[in-house]
């Protein structure tokens, strides 16, 4: 009986969590739509709630304010690196697995045209401020660079901390630069072709760089 009770409790917890996650996703999607229709400053929690078909109280149940919601919008839509993992069934993935996962997530991010435009709007808003949101985003950005640096270690065997973080910063900067170009509508190739070029450039150029600059690998 105890086992059945525990199983039932676990099931109920999972159901509640799934429901919570679905509502949060609904809120995030609604926020993206409202901000695209207006702008960051003019978008209100009330409008986001109406777009999501929820009450403002439901929004505040998940987020204490609009800033916290916008933070989640950026994190989920653009910063895919939190989804990356170097582990597979308790084993370290090999180089090809890691690169394949990175390429797949890059392609997914670059396909999100509207979210890329939104990313630039939100980033501009955050940079212009000197508050808790600014510091929170800064810390998150640093964690993203560190996460990608770990990817460079597993994908290319880069052990030098400074080198892998520098390459990581360049990689992230390139993605954010593409977001700017996407917002302006000035990318030179079709989406699929450009994504292919971007992924191939980094997967091929990093090994070439390391081969010609091995002295940089030394601590």
N, C-alpha and C positions, 0 to 999 in steps of 0.2 A: 504493500500500500504506500509506503514511504517513497519508494522508487517512482511509482506512478505520480505521486504528488509532486515530487521534484521535477519530473519530466513535464508535468502540466504547467508548473510555475515557470520553467525555462521557456516553454512554448509561448506563454502569455507575455513574458518579457520581450521575447523576439518579435511578437506581433505588435507590441506597443512601439518598439524601436523602429520597425519597418514603417508603421503608420507615421511616426514622427519624422523619419527621413523623407517620406513621400511629401508630407506637408512642407518641409523645409525646401525641398526641390521645387515644389509648386510656387513657393514664395520667391525663390531665387529667379525662376523663369519669369515671374511677373515683374520683378524688379528690373530685369534686363529689358523687358518690353517698355516699361514706363520710362526708363532713363533714355532709351532710344527715341521715344516719342517726344521727350522734353530734353532735360539735361540733369546733371547730378544735383545741382542746387534746387531746382524747381520740383523735382520728384518728391512726393510726400509718402509717408507710410500709409496714409489713408488711401491714396490712389493705388499703391502697390497691393494693398489688401483687397480693394475692389477688383483689381485685375485678376487676383488669385482666387476671387470668390470666397474670401475669408473676412473675418472681422479684424479690426486693428488690434484687439486684444489677443487674437491668435498670433499675430505678427510679434507682439511684445512677449508672448509666451516663449518664443524661440530666440528673439533678439532684443537686447535691452534698448537699442536705438538704431537709427538708420545707418550710422557709421559701421556698426557691427555687421549689419546685413550686407552692406557694400563690400566689406572686407571678405565676406564669404563668397560674394559674386565673383570677385577677382580671383580668389584662391581656387575655386572650383572650375571656373571657365577657362582660365589661362594657365595657371601654374600647375601643369600636369605632373611635374617631377615628384610630387608627393605620392603619386600612384606607382612610381617606378620601384621595382624591388630587385635586389641582386640575389634573392633567395628563391629557390624552387624546390618544394617538398623537402625543406630543411637542408638543401644542398646549394652551394654557390653556383650560380649560372655561369656558363662559359661565355667567352667573348662574343660569339655570334648571337647567343640568346639575348645578351644585354643590348647589343647594337640593334638587333631586330626590334626589341621593345622600345628603345629610344626613338627609332625611326617611325614606328607606328604611332607613338604618342605625339611626336612632332607633326606628323601628317594630320592628326586629329586636331591639334591646336591650330594649325595654319588653315584648316578648312572652316574654322569658326570665324567667318568674316565679321559678323555683327559683334561678337564678343571681343574681337581684337580692337575694333573701334572703341568699344566701351572701355576696354582696358586702358587706352590712352587717355580717355576722358577722366576716368577715376584716378589714374596715376597722376595726372596734372593737378587734380584737386588735392590729392594727398600731399604732393610736394609743396604746394603753396601754403600748407598749414604747418604749425609748430605745436602739435598736441599729441594726445595719446595715440590717435589713429596713425599719425606719421611715424611714431616710434614702433608701433606694432607692425606696420607694413615694412619698415626698415629691417626689423628682426626677422620677419618672414622671408624677406628677399635674401638676407644673409644665409638663412637656412636652406634656401633654394640653391644658392651658389655652392654651398657645402655638399648638398645632396648630389648635384650634377658632378662635382669634383670626385665624389665616390664612384660615380658612373664611369668617369674617365679612368679611374684606377682599375676597375674591373674590366673595362672594355679595351684599354690600351696598356695596362700595366704601369701606369705612371705613379711612382711612389713619392716623388718630391712634392711636398705639401704646397709650396708656393707656386710651382709650375701648374699643378692640376687645378688649383683654385683660379689661377690666371686664365687658363684655357676655359674653365667653366664660366668665368665672368664674360669672356668674349662670346661664348656660345649663347648665353642668356641675353647679352646685349644685342646680338644679331637677331634673335627672335623678337625682342622688343622693337628693334629697328624695323623689322618687317611689319609689325603691328602698326607702326606709324605710316609706312608706305601703303599698307592695306587701307587705313583710314583715309588716306589721300587719293587712293585709287591709281597709284603709279607703278605697281609691280610690272616688270617687263615681260613676264611669261604667263601662260595659262596656269591656273592653280596647281593642277597635278604635275605639270612639267617643272614648275618652280620648286615645289616640294621635293621632287626627285633630285633636282640639282642641289638644293640646300643639304639634304641628307647625305648625298654622295660627296659633297665638298668636305663636310666635316669628317666623315668616316674614312676618306682617303687622304685628306691633307694633314690630319693630326699624325698618323704614322710617318708620313714623309717629313714632317717638321721634327719629330723625335729622332728620326734617323740622321738628319743633318745637324741636329743640335744636341747631341747626347751629353755634352758638357753641362747643359742646363739641368740634367737629371740628377747631378751630384748635389748632395746636401751641403 
